[in-house]
Amino acid sequence: MEKLHLEVVTPANIMVSQDVDIVVAPGSIGEFGVLKSHARFLSGIVPGELRYTADNKTEYLSVTSGFAEISDDRVSILVDAAEKAEEIDIDRAKRAMERASERLAKDRGAADIDFLRAEVALKRAMMRIKVAQKVK
């Protein structure tokens, strides 16, 4: 199978830079897949699971918000944060999920709780757990 080049970049580092067979990412209007010779496009990236396959091996990452550019057999994904499935600490993610759930269970009138931030934290923790369980 012909390859395309994938790069997943965060402010901290380049998470992935390799030739792959297929990329599937969580786009802002739904999950999308990319193969070699795909049409050019831009998409927002939403928190979720990004997966790619190279040489019959599928890898999984948990990603946060960002952007994707598909052009000339290159997939460039720029996100705020990304973690490879095997590097996710499931216990830490479960603790984060519990903390966020506790915050969301409090009275909505509480001035000291940022509910939007708690919802984002809960979704991120749940996604991290889901992605980590793919390889454990």
Contacts in CASP RR format, 6 or more apart in sequence:
PFRMAT RR
TARGET T0000
AUTHOR 0000-0000-0000
METHOD contacts of the structure
MODEL  1
MEKLHLEVVTPANIMVSQDVDIVVAPGSIGEFGVLKSHARFLSGIVPGEL
RYTADNKTEYLSVTSGFAEISDDRVSILVDAAEKAEEIDIDRAKRAMERA
SERLAKDRGAADIDFLRAEVALKRAMMRIKVAQKVK
1 21 0 8 1.000
1 36 0 8 1.000
2 36 0 8 1.000
2 37 0 8 1.000
3 19 0 8 1.000
3 20 0 8 1.000
3 21 0 8 1.000
3 36 0 8 1.000
3 54 0 8 1.000
3 73 0 8 1.000
4 19 0 8 1.000
4 20 0 8 1.000
4 21 0 8 1.000
4 23 0 8 1.000
4 34 0 8 1.000
4 35 0 8 1.000
4 36 0 8 1.000
4 38 0 8 1.000
4 73 0 8 1.000
4 74 0 8 1.000
4 75 0 8 1.000
5 17 0 8 1.000
5 18 0 8 1.000
5 19 0 8 1.000
5 20 0 8 1.000
5 73 0 8 1.000
5 74 0 8 1.000
5 75 0 8 1.000
6 16 0 8 1.000
6 17 0 8 1.000
6 18 0 8 1.000
6 19 0 8 1.000
6 20 0 8 1.000
6 23 0 8 1.000
6 52 0 8 1.000
6 74 0 8 1.000
6 75 0 8 1.000
6 77 0 8 1.000
7 14 0 8 1.000
7 16 0 8 1.000
7 17 0 8 1.000
7 74 0 8 1.000
7 75 0 8 1.000
7 76 0 8 1.000
7 77 0 8 1.000
8 14 0 8 1.000
8 15 0 8 1.000
8 16 0 8 1.000
8 17 0 8 1.000
8 50 0 8 1.000
8 61 0 8 1.000
8 63 0 8 1.000
8 77 0 8 1.000
8 79 0 8 1.000
8 82 0 8 1.000
9 15 0 8 1.000
9 76 0 8 1.000
9 77 0 8 1.000
9 78 0 8 1.000
9 79 0 8 1.000
10 78 0 8 1.000
10 79 0 8 1.000
10 80 0 8 1.000
10 81 0 8 1.000
10 82 0 8 1.000
11 80 0 8 1.000
12 81 0 8 1.000
15 61 0 8 1.000
15 82 0 8 1.000
15 84 0 8 1.000
16 52 0 8 1.000
16 59 0 8 1.000
16 61 0 8 1.000
18 54 0 8 1.000
19 54 0 8 1.000
20 52 0 8 1.000
20 53 0 8 1.000
20 54 0 8 1.000
20 75 0 8 1.000
21 35 0 8 1.000
21 52 0 8 1.000
21 53 0 8 1.000
21 54 0 8 1.000
21 55 0 8 1.000
22 33 0 8 1.000
22 34 0 8 1.000
22 35 0 8 1.000
22 52 0 8 1.000
22 53 0 8 1.000
23 33 0 8 1.000
23 34 0 8 1.000
23 50 0 8 1.000
23 51 0 8 1.000
23 52 0 8 1.000
23 75 0 8 1.000
24 31 0 8 1.000
24 32 0 8 1.000
24 33 0 8 1.000
24 34 0 8 1.000
24 50 0 8 1.000
24 51 0 8 1.000
24 52 0 8 1.000
25 31 0 8 1.000
25 32 0 8 1.000
25 33 0 8 1.000
25 34 0 8 1.000
25 43 0 8 1.000
25 45 0 8 1.000
25 50 0 8 1.000
25 63 0 8 1.000
25 68 0 8 1.000
25 75 0 8 1.000
25 77 0 8 1.000
26 45 0 8 1.000
26 46 0 8 1.000
26 47 0 8 1.000
26 48 0 8 1.000
26 49 0 8 1.000
26 50 0 8 1.000
26 63 0 8 1.000
27 43 0 8 1.000
27 44 0 8 1.000
27 45 0 8 1.000
27 46 0 8 1.000
27 68 0 8 1.000
28 43 0 8 1.000
28 44 0 8 1.000
28 45 0 8 1.000
28 46 0 8 1.000
29 43 0 8 1.000
30 46 0 8 1.000
32 43 0 8 1.000
34 70 0 8 1.000
34 75 0 8 1.000
36 73 0 8 1.000
37 73 0 8 1.000
38 70 0 8 1.000
38 73 0 8 1.000
39 70 0 8 1.000
40 70 0 8 1.000
40 71 0 8 1.000
40 72 0 8 1.000
41 70 0 8 1.000
42 67 0 8 1.000
42 68 0 8 1.000
42 69 0 8 1.000
42 70 0 8 1.000
43 67 0 8 1.000
43 68 0 8 1.000
43 70 0 8 1.000
44 65 0 8 1.000
44 66 0 8 1.000
44 67 0 8 1.000
44 68 0 8 1.000
45 63 0 8 1.000
45 65 0 8 1.000
45 66 0 8 1.000
45 67 0 8 1.000
45 68 0 8 1.000
45 77 0 8 1.000
45 78 0 8 1.000
45 79 0 8 1.000
46 65 0 8 1.000
47 62 0 8 1.000
47 63 0 8 1.000
47 64 0 8 1.000
47 65 0 8 1.000
47 120 0 8 1.000
47 123 0 8 1.000
47 124 0 8 1.000
47 127 0 8 1.000
48 62 0 8 1.000
48 63 0 8 1.000
48 64 0 8 1.000
48 127 0 8 1.000
48 131 0 8 1.000
49 60 0 8 1.000
49 61 0 8 1.000
49 62 0 8 1.000
49 63 0 8 1.000
49 127 0 8 1.000
49 130 0 8 1.000
49 131 0 8 1.000
49 134 0 8 1.000
50 60 0 8 1.000
50 61 0 8 1.000
50 62 0 8 1.000
50 63 0 8 1.000
50 77 0 8 1.000
50 82 0 8 1.000
51 58 0 8 1.000
51 59 0 8 1.000
51 60 0 8 1.000
51 61 0 8 1.000
52 58 0 8 1.000
52 59 0 8 1.000
53 59 0 8 1.000
59 84 0 8 1.000
59 85 0 8 1.000
60 84 0 8 1.000
60 85 0 8 1.000
60 131 0 8 1.000
60 134 0 8 1.000
60 135 0 8 1.000
61 82 0 8 1.000
61 83 0 8 1.000
61 84 0 8 1.000
61 85 0 8 1.000
61 131 0 8 1.000
62 82 0 8 1.000
62 83 0 8 1.000
62 85 0 8 1.000
62 88 0 8 1.000
62 124 0 8 1.000
62 127 0 8 1.000
62 128 0 8 1.000
62 130 0 8 1.000
62 131 0 8 1.000
62 132 0 8 1.000
63 77 0 8 1.000
63 79 0 8 1.000
63 81 0 8 1.000
63 82 0 8 1.000
64 79 0 8 1.000
64 80 0 8 1.000
64 81 0 8 1.000
64 82 0 8 1.000
64 124 0 8 1.000
65 79 0 8 1.000
65 80 0 8 1.000
66 77 0 8 1.000
66 78 0 8 1.000
66 79 0 8 1.000
66 80 0 8 1.000
67 77 0 8 1.000
67 78 0 8 1.000
67 79 0 8 1.000
68 75 0 8 1.000
68 76 0 8 1.000
68 77 0 8 1.000
68 78 0 8 1.000
69 75 0 8 1.000
69 76 0 8 1.000
70 76 0 8 1.000
83 128 0 8 1.000
83 131 0 8 1.000
85 131 0 8 1.000
85 132 0 8 1.000
85 134 0 8 1.000
85 135 0 8 1.000
86 132 0 8 1.000
86 135 0 8 1.000
86 136 0 8 1.000
88 128 0 8 1.000
88 129 0 8 1.000
88 131 0 8 1.000
88 132 0 8 1.000
90 128 0 8 1.000
90 129 0 8 1.000
90 132 0 8 1.000
90 133 0 8 1.000
90 136 0 8 1.000
93 125 0 8 1.000
93 128 0 8 1.000
93 129 0 8 1.000
93 132 0 8 1.000
94 125 0 8 1.000
94 129 0 8 1.000
96 121 0 8 1.000
96 124 0 8 1.000
96 125 0 8 1.000
96 128 0 8 1.000
97 122 0 8 1.000
97 125 0 8 1.000
97 126 0 8 1.000
97 129 0 8 1.000
99 121 0 8 1.000
100 118 0 8 1.000
100 119 0 8 1.000
100 121 0 8 1.000
100 122 0 8 1.000
100 125 0 8 1.000
101 122 0 8 1.000
103 113 0 8 1.000
103 115 0 8 1.000
103 118 0 8 1.000
103 121 0 8 1.000
104 115 0 8 1.000
104 118 0 8 1.000
104 119 0 8 1.000
104 122 0 8 1.000
106 113 0 8 1.000
108 115 0 8 1.000
END
